[in-house]
Every structure is written in C-alpha cells, then in structure tokens.
Amino acid sequence: MHRRWPVIITAVVLCGLLLLALTFMVQAWTRIEAQMSVHGWIALTLGVVLSVAIGSGLMALMFFSHRRGYDDAVGRDEDREK
C-alpha cells in the first residue's frame, strides 16, 4: 500500500501541470487576433506530422537496436580497454 502513494502523488502533480499548460494555451489562443492562411495550416500540419514520424522512427530504431543486442558490443569493447 505504501508503494502506491508516490505513484498517486506523481500522477496528481503531472495532471495538475497538464491542466495548467492547457489553461495557459487556451488563454493565449483566445487573446490573439491573428489569422493563419491555408498555407500556414498546411505547413503546421506537415511539420507536426513529420516531427512525430521522425521521433517515432528513431524510437523504433532504438528499441530494435536494444532487442537485437547491437549496443552490447560497444560496452564490452570499452571494458576490455581499461
């Protein structure tokens, strides 16, 4: 039972920070009177999609490398030199 309290406290703090960030975002969004063109929306969408795709691809490569053991050889070579 004592192990659950840090998890609960962490979850509450993170949810609070998320709520604070969302509140700030909504207030900032409603105060701005600028308009974005269609080209701006296309550029924003492409930027977000490509950033998520690159990040996901790099994470997949990292997990693939770890599961195949490609990183293990690097650590063994450094230990032999010492």
Secondary structure, 3 states (H helix, E strand, C coil): CCCHHHHHHHHHHHHHHHHHHHHHHHHHHHHCCCCCCHHHHHHHHHHHHHHHHHHHHHHHHHHHHHHHCCCHHHHHHHHHHC
